[in-house]
Amino acid sequence: MLDDFRQRQTDGELAANLDAAYTGLALFGLAAAPVVFPQIARALGLDPDSEEFATRYAEETTRLVEHLKED
């Protein structure tokens, strides 16, 4: 798993100045957040059980991860 994140750094998909292990952990947390903490999504006015949420969360997550690329 860690080797995959390091390869992504080599390929420029993940900035070289990021620690691959910590970044990987953070990305797994990002993916799991609406499942593990649906109450937080609801407190933010979102419905984590809706199809729209799944689509929009995937889009926003993609945009966020794009910012982690090497410039």
Secondary structure, DSSP 8 states (H G I E B T S, - for coil): -HHHHHHHHHTTSS-TTS-HHHHHHHHHHHHHHHHH-HHHHHHTT--TTSHHHHHHHHHHHHHHHHTTS--
